[in-house]
Amino acid sequence: MEDLLLKETVLYILDHIEEGVHIIDKEGKIIYHNSSVQEIDGLLGDDIIGRHLLEVYPSLREDTSTLLTSMKTGQPIYKRQQSFINYNGKRITTINTSIPIKKAGNILGAIEISQDITNVKEMSEKIVDLQDKLYNRKKPSESQEYAKYTFEDIIGQNKEILRLKDLGKRAAKGNASILIWGDTGTGKELFVHSIHNSSPRHYKPFIAQNCAALPGTLLEGILFGTAKGGFTGAEDRPGLFELANGGTLFLDEINSMPLDLQSKLLRVLQDGNIRRVGGTSTINVDVRIIGATNIPPEEAIEKEQLRKDLYYRLNVINFQIPSLKNRKDDIPILVEHFIDKFNKNLNKNVKGVSKEAMELFYSYPWEGNIRELEHLIEGIMSINDMKIIDKNHLPPKIVENQIEETIDILDKPLNTILEETERKIIKEALKRTNNNITKAAELLKIPRQTLQYRLSKLNLK
């Protein structure tokens, strides 16, 4: 009884500490992880228990995993940095202490305690990059950030995506501010890079800054620079606006920027002048600003995350990048693209996806959007050897989603189900025929008059 109470107490404590705790057995299979690991790594509760560590973390190898290395050598590893891609497709950096579990000289497994330093690492790298640009570069092009994507890298034939690509090419010719919004993983960054690379500024600096990655006080100094004596320890140091002069500054998650800092950004947009933190003189800069949010701007304004006046000033040209669930006609093209990509990267020879697996892809909601699809394909190809990706290669969440949809349908009246199905079929027929009623009727194999009647009956315009 006392042993059981002690065990429950230990597990309760482990689940309420900030550090992640991982335990594997001698086969490398996960036998325990606390709630902090779930948050850091984007894992799904007990779904990973019993699975091999490298199956859950396909971006790691035996020689790069601190847990497996510690177990293999029988020696503890203290405070070693490790980077990997988590289950949500995000790059995570942790500081790990890994200790082998031994009994009577035999290794039974290993335990790891990890601290997430992702944001701190990103912040430190930005500061180091900034210092490198200031003190070590010999030519303007050296150590500058650059935009690596072009419109050719935006994959898809969806009508809205083609429209946005055309809009982007036209917007690239000018200097107007741009606001881009869309869910995480939809490809906002690809559009930003492509616009810069298609613009007359393409030979000038491109600098990106995630506004959610830094505290407001630090972000202000990074953007506007600092003046010596402005605050304790301050040195004369230009900020990203000065470094991006003549080029493009991409401010991602701009709705995470403190409102008082947004007002300073508004002044830059209005008159093109900045003032370093603690400084008294103004500096003229020529920078095109592109802002991005992962929620609708109107929602950000309502939640007081985005100043209305800044929104109007930024929103000269706006892009709403559709979620993958709203461009499912692009799924086959994207799947083919990612298979080709990882065939080259992983030295594989996957030919495609089975019809059953593709149907599951169509029915899945893809909350992580294109990024989720990409990392799903990467994960499947990393841990399997097959010619065709089939249903049995897919994770449970993809397969089980279809079952949940069936249960939801059975909860509705039959006439509602029939009406919703008819709407979807008619909309798809119109979409494929560019809203040509005559051709849509031919595709549906019904008289044109019948289709017109059903459009009126279903209130479809």
C-alpha positions as CSV (number, residue, x, y, z in Angstrom):
1,M,0.0,0.0,0.0
2,E,2.8,2.4,0.9
3,D,4.7,1.5,-2.3
4,L,1.6,2.2,-4.4
5,L,1.1,5.6,-2.6
6,L,4.8,6.4,-3.2
7,K,4.5,5.6,-6.9
8,E,1.4,7.7,-7.3
9,T,3.0,10.6,-5.5
10,V,6.1,10.4,-7.7
11,L,4.1,10.3,-10.9
12,Y,2.0,13.2,-9.7
13,I,5.1,15.3,-9.1
14,L,6.6,14.4,-12.5
15,D,3.4,15.5,-14.3
16,H,3.5,18.9,-12.6
17,I,7.1,20.0,-13.3
18,E,8.2,22.2,-16.2
19,E,10.9,19.9,-17.4
20,G,10.1,17.0,-19.7
21,V,10.7,13.5,-18.4
22,H,11.2,10.6,-20.8
23,I,11.8,6.9,-19.9
24,I,12.7,4.1,-22.5
25,D,13.3,0.4,-22.0
26,K,16.3,-1.5,-23.2
27,E,14.7,-2.0,-26.6
28,G,14.4,1.8,-27.0
29,K,10.6,1.8,-26.6
30,I,8.9,4.6,-24.7
31,I,7.4,3.4,-21.4
32,Y,6.8,6.8,-19.8
33,H,6.6,10.5,-20.6
34,N,5.2,13.3,-18.5
35,S,2.8,16.0,-19.5
36,S,5.6,18.5,-20.2
37,V,7.0,16.2,-22.9
38,Q,3.5,16.2,-24.6
39,E,3.6,20.0,-24.6
40,I,7.2,20.4,-25.8
41,D,7.1,17.6,-28.4
42,G,3.5,17.9,-29.6
43,L,2.7,14.3,-28.7
44,L,-0.7,12.7,-28.3
45,G,-1.0,11.3,-24.8
46,D,-0.6,7.6,-24.4
47,D,-0.6,7.0,-28.2
48,I,3.2,6.8,-28.2
49,I,3.6,4.4,-25.2
50,G,5.2,1.2,-26.5
51,R,6.5,2.7,-29.7
52,H,10.2,3.0,-30.5
53,L,11.8,6.4,-29.8
54,L,13.0,6.8,-33.4
55,E,9.5,6.0,-34.7
56,V,8.1,8.9,-32.7
57,Y,11.0,11.2,-33.5
58,P,12.0,10.3,-37.2
59,S,14.3,13.3,-37.4
60,L,16.6,11.8,-34.7
61,R,19.1,8.9,-35.2
62,E,20.7,6.5,-32.8
63,D,23.9,8.6,-32.7
64,T,22.0,12.0,-32.3
65,S,19.5,10.8,-29.6
66,T,20.9,11.5,-26.1
67,L,18.6,8.9,-24.6
68,L,19.7,6.1,-26.9
69,T,23.4,7.1,-26.7
70,S,23.3,7.1,-22.9
71,M,21.7,3.7,-22.8
72,K,24.1,2.3,-25.4
73,T,27.3,3.6,-23.7
74,G,26.0,3.0,-20.1
75,Q,27.3,6.5,-19.3
76,P,25.2,9.5,-18.2
77,I,25.0,12.6,-20.4
78,Y,24.7,16.0,-18.7
79,K,23.2,19.1,-20.2
80,R,23.7,18.3,-23.9
81,Q,21.9,20.3,-26.5
82,Q,19.6,18.4,-28.9
83,S,17.5,19.6,-31.8
84,F,14.7,17.7,-33.5
85,I,11.4,18.1,-35.4
86,N,8.4,17.5,-33.1
87,Y,5.1,15.8,-34.1
88,N,3.6,19.1,-35.2
89,G,6.4,19.9,-37.5
90,K,8.1,22.4,-35.3
91,R,11.9,22.5,-34.8
92,I,12.5,22.1,-31.0
93,T,15.8,22.6,-29.2
94,T,16.3,21.2,-25.7
95,I,19.0,20.8,-23.1
96,N,19.0,17.2,-22.0
97,T,20.4,15.2,-19.1
98,S,20.2,11.5,-19.9
99,I,21.0,8.7,-17.4
100,P,21.1,4.9,-18.0
101,I,18.9,2.8,-15.7
102,K,21.0,-0.1,-14.3
103,K,20.3,-3.0,-12.0
104,A,23.0,-5.5,-11.0
105,G,25.2,-4.2,-13.7
106,N,22.5,-4.7,-16.4
107,I,21.1,-1.8,-18.4
108,L,17.3,-1.8,-18.3
109,G,16.7,1.5,-20.1
110,A,17.3,5.2,-19.7
111,I,15.7,8.3,-18.3
112,E,16.0,11.8,-19.7
113,I,15.1,15.2,-18.2
114,S,14.9,17.9,-20.8
115,Q,14.4,21.7,-20.8
116,D,12.9,23.5,-23.8
117,I,15.2,26.3,-24.9
118,T,13.8,26.7,-28.4
119,N,12.7,30.4,-28.0
120,V,15.9,31.3,-26.1
121,K,18.0,29.7,-28.8
122,E,16.1,31.6,-31.6
123,M,16.6,34.8,-29.7
124,S,20.3,34.2,-29.1
125,E,20.9,33.3,-32.8
126,K,19.2,36.4,-33.9
127,I,21.4,38.5,-31.7
128,V,24.5,36.7,-32.9
129,D,23.5,37.1,-36.5
130,L,22.9,40.8,-35.9
131,Q,26.3,41.2,-34.3
132,D,27.9,39.2,-37.2
133,K,26.3,41.6,-39.7
134,L,27.5,44.6,-37.8
135,Y,31.1,43.6,-37.1
136,N,32.3,40.8,-39.3
137,R,31.0,41.1,-42.8
138,K,33.3,42.4,-45.4
139,K,30.8,42.6,-48.3
140,P,27.2,43.7,-48.1
141,S,26.0,40.3,-49.4
142,E,27.9,38.3,-46.7
143,S,25.9,36.9,-43.7
144,Q,22.7,38.7,-44.9
145,E,19.5,36.8,-44.6
146,Y,17.9,36.0,-48.0
147,A,14.6,34.9,-49.4
148,K,15.0,31.3,-50.7
149,Y,11.6,30.6,-52.1
150,T,10.0,31.7,-55.4
151,F,6.6,31.4,-56.9
152,E,7.7,28.1,-58.5
153,D,8.0,26.6,-55.0
154,I,4.2,27.3,-54.3
155,I,2.7,24.0,-55.3
156,G,-0.9,23.7,-56.4
157,Q,-3.5,24.3,-59.1
158,N,-6.4,25.3,-56.8
159,K,-8.2,28.3,-58.3
160,E,-7.6,30.5,-55.2
161,I,-3.9,29.6,-55.0
162,L,-3.4,30.5,-58.7
163,R,-5.2,33.8,-58.1
164,L,-3.0,34.6,-55.1
165,K,0.2,33.7,-57.0
166,D,-0.9,36.1,-59.8
167,L,-1.7,38.8,-57.1
168,G,1.7,38.2,-55.5
169,K,3.6,38.7,-58.8
170,R,1.7,42.0,-59.4
171,A,2.2,43.1,-55.8
172,A,5.9,42.4,-56.1
173,K,6.4,45.2,-58.6
174,G,5.4,47.9,-56.1
175,N,6.4,49.1,-52.7
176,A,3.1,49.0,-50.9
177,S,2.9,47.4,-47.5
178,I,1.3,43.9,-47.4
179,L,-0.6,41.9,-44.8
180,I,-0.8,38.2,-45.1
181,W,-2.9,35.9,-42.9
182,G,-3.7,32.3,-42.7
183,D,-3.6,29.3,-40.3
184,T,-0.3,27.9,-39.2
185,G,1.3,25.8,-41.9
186,T,-0.6,27.2,-44.9
187,G,2.5,28.6,-46.6
188,K,2.5,32.3,-45.7
189,E,6.3,32.4,-45.6
190,L,6.5,31.0,-49.2
191,F,4.5,33.9,-50.5
192,V,6.6,36.5,-48.6
193,H,9.8,35.1,-49.9
194,S,8.4,34.9,-53.4
195,I,7.2,38.5,-53.4
196,H,10.6,39.7,-52.3
197,N,12.4,37.6,-54.9
198,S,10.2,38.9,-57.7
199,S,10.5,42.5,-56.7
200,P,13.1,45.1,-57.7
201,R,14.4,44.7,-54.1
202,H,15.5,41.1,-54.7
203,Y,19.2,42.0,-54.6
204,K,18.8,43.9,-51.3
205,P,18.4,42.4,-47.8
206,F,15.5,40.2,-46.8
207,I,15.1,40.0,-43.0
208,A,12.5,38.0,-41.2
209,Q,11.5,38.4,-37.5
210,N,9.0,36.4,-35.6
211,C,7.4,39.0,-33.2
212,A,6.2,36.2,-30.8
213,A,9.7,34.9,-30.2
214,L,11.0,37.8,-28.2
215,P,9.8,39.9,-25.2
216,G,8.5,43.4,-26.2
217,T,11.5,45.3,-24.7
218,L,14.0,43.1,-26.5
219,L,12.0,43.2,-29.8
220,E,12.1,47.0,-29.8
221,G,15.9,47.1,-29.6
222,I,16.2,44.4,-32.2
223,L,13.9,46.3,-34.6
224,F,15.0,49.9,-34.1
225,G,18.5,49.4,-32.7
226,T,20.0,51.0,-29.6
227,A,21.9,54.1,-28.7
228,K,24.8,54.1,-26.3
229,G,23.7,55.3,-22.9
230,G,20.1,54.8,-23.7
231,F,19.9,52.3,-20.9
232,T,22.3,50.3,-18.7
233,G,24.8,48.5,-20.9
234,A,23.4,49.8,-24.2
235,E,25.7,50.2,-27.1
236,D,25.4,51.9,-30.5
237,R,23.8,49.1,-32.5
238,P,21.6,49.3,-35.6
239,G,18.4,47.3,-35.7
240,L,16.7,45.3,-38.3
241,F,15.2,48.3,-40.0
242,E,18.6,49.7,-40.8
243,L,20.0,46.3,-41.8
244,A,17.0,45.8,-44.2
245,N,17.4,49.3,-45.7
246,G,16.5,49.1,-49.4
247,G,15.0,45.6,-49.0
248,T,12.2,43.8,-47.2
249,L,11.4,43.3,-43.5
250,F,9.0,40.4,-42.8
251,L,7.3,40.7,-39.4
252,D,5.6,37.3,-38.7
253,E,2.9,37.0,-36.0
254,I,2.7,40.8,-35.9
255,N,-0.3,40.6,-33.7
256,S,2.0,39.3,-30.9
257,M,3.9,42.6,-30.9
258,P,3.0,44.8,-27.9
259,L,0.5,47.6,-28.8
260,D,2.9,50.4,-27.8
261,L,5.5,49.0,-30.1
262,Q,2.9,48.7,-32.9
263,S,2.4,52.5,-32.6
264,K,6.1,53.0,-33.3
265,L,5.9,50.7,-36.3
266,L,3.0,52.8,-37.6
267,R,5.1,55.9,-37.5
268,V,7.8,54.1,-39.6
269,L,5.2,53.1,-42.2
270,Q,3.9,56.7,-42.3
271,D,7.1,58.7,-42.6
272,G,9.9,56.2,-43.2
273,N,11.9,57.4,-40.2
274,I,13.1,55.4,-37.1
275,R,14.8,56.4,-33.8
276,R,17.0,54.0,-32.0
277,V,16.1,53.0,-28.4
278,G,17.6,55.7,-26.2
279,G,18.6,57.8,-29.2
280,T,17.5,61.4,-30.1
281,S,18.2,61.6,-33.8
282,T,16.0,60.2,-36.6
283,I,17.3,57.9,-39.3
284,N,15.6,57.6,-42.7
285,V,15.1,54.0,-44.0
286,D,13.6,52.6,-47.2
287,V,12.1,49.3,-46.2
288,R,9.1,47.4,-47.5
289,I,7.2,45.9,-44.6
290,I,5.2,42.6,-44.9
291,G,3.2,41.6,-41.9
292,A,1.6,38.2,-41.2
293,T,-0.9,36.8,-38.7
294,N,-2.2,33.3,-38.1
295,I,-5.7,34.5,-37.2
296,P,-8.0,36.8,-39.1
297,P,-6.9,40.5,-38.7
298,E,-10.4,41.5,-37.7
299,E,-10.3,38.9,-34.9
300,A,-6.9,40.2,-33.8
301,I,-8.3,43.8,-33.6
302,E,-11.3,42.6,-31.6
303,K,-9.0,40.8,-29.2
304,E,-6.9,44.0,-28.9
305,Q,-3.9,42.2,-30.3
306,L,-3.6,44.5,-33.4
307,R,-4.1,48.2,-33.6
308,K,-6.8,49.2,-36.0
309,D,-4.8,52.1,-37.4
310,L,-1.8,49.8,-38.0
311,Y,-4.1,47.3,-39.7
312,Y,-5.4,49.9,-42.2
313,R,-1.8,51.1,-42.9
314,L,-0.5,47.6,-43.4
315,N,-3.5,46.2,-45.3
316,V,-2.8,48.1,-48.5
317,I,-2.5,44.7,-50.2
318,N,-3.8,41.7,-48.4
319,F,-3.5,38.0,-48.9
320,Q,-5.7,35.3,-47.2
321,I,-3.9,32.0,-47.7
322,P,-6.5,29.2,-47.7
323,S,-6.3,26.3,-45.3
324,L,-5.6,22.8,-46.8
325,K,-9.2,21.7,-46.0
326,N,-10.4,24.5,-48.3
327,R,-8.1,23.4,-51.2
328,K,-8.3,19.7,-51.0
329,D,-8.1,19.4,-54.8
330,D,-4.4,20.2,-54.3
331,I,-3.8,17.2,-52.0
332,P,-2.8,14.7,-54.8
333,I,-0.4,17.3,-56.3
334,L,1.1,18.1,-52.9
335,V,1.4,14.4,-51.9
336,E,3.2,13.7,-55.2
337,H,5.5,16.7,-54.6
338,F,6.4,15.6,-51.0
339,I,7.0,11.9,-52.1
340,D,9.4,13.1,-54.8
341,K,11.2,15.4,-52.3
342,F,11.6,12.6,-49.7
343,N,12.5,10.0,-52.2
344,K,15.6,12.2,-53.0
345,N,16.3,13.1,-49.4
346,L,15.8,9.7,-47.9
347,N,17.0,7.6,-50.9
348,K,13.6,5.9,-51.2
349,N,11.6,4.7,-54.2
350,V,8.0,5.3,-53.2
351,K,5.7,5.4,-56.3
352,G,2.6,6.9,-54.8
353,V,-0.5,6.5,-52.5
354,S,-3.2,3.9,-52.7
355,K,-6.8,4.9,-53.5
356,E,-7.9,4.0,-49.9
357,A,-5.1,6.1,-48.3
358,M,-5.9,9.1,-50.6
359,E,-9.6,8.9,-49.6
360,L,-8.5,9.2,-46.0
361,F,-6.4,12.2,-46.9
362,Y,-9.4,13.8,-48.4
363,S,-11.6,13.2,-45.3
364,Y,-9.0,14.3,-42.8
365,P,-9.3,18.0,-41.6
366,W,-5.6,18.8,-41.7
367,E,-5.5,21.3,-38.8
368,G,-1.7,21.6,-39.3
369,N,-2.3,22.3,-43.0
370,I,0.4,21.7,-45.7
371,R,3.1,21.5,-43.0
372,E,1.2,18.7,-41.3
373,L,0.8,16.8,-44.6
374,E,4.5,17.3,-45.4
375,H,5.7,15.9,-42.1
376,L,3.2,13.1,-42.2
377,I,4.7,11.9,-45.6
378,E,8.2,12.4,-44.2
379,G,7.4,10.4,-41.1
380,I,5.8,7.5,-43.1
381,M,8.7,7.3,-45.5
382,S,11.3,7.6,-42.8
383,I,10.2,4.5,-40.9
384,N,8.7,2.3,-43.7
385,D,10.0,0.6,-46.9
386,M,7.2,0.3,-49.4
387,K,6.4,1.1,-53.0
388,I,2.9,2.5,-52.2
389,I,1.7,4.3,-49.1
390,D,-1.3,2.4,-48.0
391,K,-3.9,2.7,-45.2
392,N,-1.8,0.5,-42.8
393,H,1.1,3.0,-43.0
394,L,-1.0,5.9,-41.8
395,P,-1.1,7.0,-38.1
396,P,-4.3,6.1,-36.1
397,K,-5.5,9.8,-36.0
398,I,-5.9,9.7,-39.8
399,V,-7.8,6.4,-39.9
400,E,-9.9,7.0,-36.9
401,N,-11.1,10.4,-38.2
402,Q,-13.1,8.6,-40.9
403,I,-14.9,6.5,-38.2
404,E,-15.7,9.7,-36.2
405,E,-17.2,11.3,-39.4
406,T,-19.4,8.2,-39.9
407,I,-20.7,8.5,-36.3
408,D,-21.4,12.2,-36.8
409,I,-23.4,11.4,-39.9
410,L,-25.5,8.8,-38.1
411,D,-26.5,11.4,-35.6
412,K,-28.3,13.5,-38.3
413,P,-31.7,13.0,-39.9
414,L,-31.6,11.3,-43.2
415,N,-33.1,14.3,-45.2
416,T,-30.3,16.5,-43.7
417,I,-27.6,14.1,-44.8
418,L,-29.1,13.8,-48.3
419,E,-29.3,17.6,-48.6
420,E,-25.8,18.2,-47.4
421,T,-24.5,15.5,-49.8
422,E,-26.4,16.9,-52.7
423,R,-24.9,20.4,-52.0
424,K,-21.4,19.1,-51.9
425,I,-21.8,17.2,-55.2
426,I,-23.4,20.1,-57.0
427,K,-20.7,22.5,-55.7
428,E,-18.0,20.2,-56.9
429,A,-19.6,19.9,-60.3
430,L,-19.8,23.7,-60.7
431,K,-16.2,24.1,-59.4
432,R,-14.9,21.6,-62.0
433,T,-16.8,23.4,-64.8
434,N,-16.0,27.0,-63.7
435,N,-19.7,27.6,-62.8
436,N,-20.9,26.7,-66.2
437,I,-24.4,25.3,-65.5
438,T,-24.8,23.5,-68.9
439,K,-21.5,21.7,-68.5
440,A,-22.2,20.9,-64.8
441,A,-25.5,19.4,-65.7
442,E,-23.8,17.2,-68.3
443,L,-21.2,16.1,-65.7
444,L,-24.0,15.2,-63.3
445,K,-26.0,13.5,-66.1
446,I,-29.2,15.5,-65.4
447,P,-31.2,18.0,-67.5
448,R,-30.1,21.7,-67.2
449,Q,-33.5,22.7,-66.0
450,T,-33.3,20.1,-63.2
451,L,-29.9,21.5,-62.0
452,Q,-31.3,25.1,-62.1
453,Y,-34.3,23.9,-60.0
454,R,-32.0,22.2,-57.4
455,L,-29.8,25.3,-57.2
456,S,-32.8,27.4,-56.4
457,K,-34.2,24.8,-54.0
458,L,-30.9,24.5,-52.1
459,N,-30.4,28.3,-52.2
460,L,-27.1,27.9,-54.1
461,K,-25.9,30.9,-56.1
